[in-house]
Amino acid sequence: MRVRKIANAPVSFGVFELSDAPPPLSADEMVHALSEAGYEGIDLGPLGYLGTGADLAARLGDLALAGGWADLPYNDEDGFRRALPALDATLDVFASVPAGALPPRPTLGCSGSPERFARPGGSAPGLVPSEWPAYAARVQEAADRCRERGFEPAFHHHLGTYVETPDDVEHLLELTDVQLCLDTGHLLLAGGDPVTALHAWADRVGHVHIKDGDTKILATALAEGVDLRELMGRGGFAPLGEGELDLPGVVRALDDIGYAGWIVIEQDTLPGRRTVAQNIADQAANRRKLKDLGL
């Protein structure tokens, strides 16, 4: 039987690794708001924000842990080795929480490309052909490390990183056996078509992040020379239905390919861009949008 569950994530409230500001709301407030809105799960967010061990399990209440971000510098051998303990620490947290029908998915991300962070959207150069084998080998090693702990990871393509464009994703899938965390918003703003991608990569999609994107805000940001952080601050990732994502088409594609697993709604934002009350209302509205489409 196909099992799907809908989750949200702390990044939708401005709580994530790129932000050094204090969290705009407590973990308990966030969990309560998402539970009230009808979500079934939540991503981990920055390590420690939701707690660890028994504290985390108690705080989650009726929400399950859907996954959690773990970025590593796959382009740098020494940096990659130094970052592996952080991946292990995330897996330790996963292991401390009882797993339900859908275990949490380690979401592997790239620590980023300075050139692409400064100019997100796919116009800045990425890895050259000779760099791909070593990069992919480190991704494979990280994926295998997760599997050794009993967790199946998924790699998250992302603006501002070495795996940003559809071509980058194709290269990574060819060189590894890791499953893909397909993020509709990041793919849209990197020049991809999420509906086409879901069909093309159907046999590798193991985790899904649904977010909307506004290419007009991206174009203005690029024209003004602002970076990924500022793009997020300007609302480049819009509430569902307010950007250019074909949300009904995405839902149909998920049905067409028989997707089962976590569907995580995200709306990447910076703290202070909107009030906590507005963020809570946004995520309740986002949940209703998917419910209206049958999810």
C-alpha positions, 0 to 999 in steps of 0.5 A, spaced: 500 500 500 502 506 498 504 511 504 504 518 503 505 523 509 505 531 508 510 535 513 513 542 513 520 544 515 523 550 520 526 553 514 519 555 512 519 560 519 526 562 517 529 557 522 535 554 518 543 553 517 544 559 513 541 564 518 545 566 524 539 570 527 535 567 533 529 563 532 523 567 531 519 562 535 520 556 539 520 549 537 514 548 541 510 553 538 512 551 531 510 544 532 504 546 535 502 550 529 504 545 524 500 540 528 494 544 528 494 546 520 494 538 519 501 536 518 503 529 519 511 531 520 516 536 520 524 536 518 529 536 523 532 543 522 538 546 525 541 540 530 538 541 537 533 546 535 527 541 536 531 537 541 535 531 541 533 524 544 527 523 549 526 531 549 525 531 541 521 525 541 516 528 547 516 535 543 514 532 536 507 529 539 503 526 534 508 529 528 513 524 526 520 526 524 520 527 516 528 528 515 533 533 516 538 537 512 546 535 512 550 539 507 558 537 506 563 540 502 563 534 496 568 538 492 573 538 498 576 532 500 579 535 507 573 539 508 569 533 507 573 529 512 572 534 517 564 534 516 563 527 516 562 527 524 556 532 523 553 527 518 554 522 524 551 527 529 544 528 525 544 520 524 544 519 531 538 524 532 534 520 527 536 514 531 534 517 537 526 517 535 522 512 534 521 510 527 513 510 524 511 507 517 515 512 514 522 513 517 526 520 517 530 521 510 537 524 511 537 530 506 544 530 503 546 537 500 552 540 498 555 546 502 555 550 496 559 554 490 561 561 492 560 563 485 553 560 484 551 562 491 553 569 489 549 568 482 543 563 483 539 560 478 544 556 473 548 562 470 554 561 474 559 555 472 559 549 476 564 543 476 568 541 470 568 534 467 574 532 471 571 534 477 565 530 477 568 523 479 571 525 485 565 529 487 560 524 486 564 519 489 564 523 496 556 523 495 556 516 494 560 515 501 556 519 504 550 515 502 553 509 504 554 512 511 547 513 512 545 506 509 550 503 514 546 506 520 539 504 517 537 510 513 536 511 506 538 518 504 536 522 498 540 528 495 537 535 495 539 539 489 539 546 491 540 553 488 547 556 490 551 549 489 554 545 485 548 541 484 543 546 481 541 545 474 537 539 471 544 537 467 548 537 474 542 532 477 543 528 471 551 528 472 550 526 479 545 520 478 549 517 472 555 517 477 552 514 484 546 510 486 543 515 491 536 517 491 534 524 489 530 529 493 526 533 488 525 540 490 520 543 485 522 550 487 529 550 487 529 546 480 524 551 477 528 557 479 534 553 476 531 553 469 528 546 470 520 543 469 518 540 476 513 536 472 518 533 467 523 532 472 518 527 476 517 523 470 524 523 467 527 521 474 521 517 477 525 511 479 530 515 483 525 520 486 525 518 494 523 524 497 520 530 495 520 538 497 514 542 494 515 549 494 513 555 489 518 560 486 518 566 483 522 567 477 521 575 476 524 576 483 530 571 481 531 576 475 530 582 479 535 579 484 540 577 478 540 584 475 541 587 481 547 582 483 544 580 490 546 573 492 541 567 494 540 569 501 538 576 499 533 572 494 530 568 499 529 575 503 526 578 497 521 572 497 524 568 491 520 562 494 513 564 494 507 561 498 504 555 494 500 558 488 503 565 488 509 563 484 510 559 477 509 552 480 504 548 476 502 545 483 496 541 480 501 538 475 506 536 480 500 532 484 498 529 478 505 527 476 506 524 483 500 520 482 503 518 475 509 515 478 506 512 484 510 516 489 510 514 496 514 517 501 514 524 505 512 530 501 515 536 505 512 543 504 517 548 504 517 556 503 525 558 504 525 565 508 529 569 512 527 571 519 524 577 520 521 578 513 514 576 515 511 576 522 511 569 526 503 569 525 504 571 518 509 565 517 504 560 521 498 562 516 502 561 510 504 554 512 496 553 514 494 555 507 500 551 504 497 545 507 490 547 505 492 548 497 495 540 497 489 538 501 484 541 496 488 537 490 487 530 494 494 530 498 
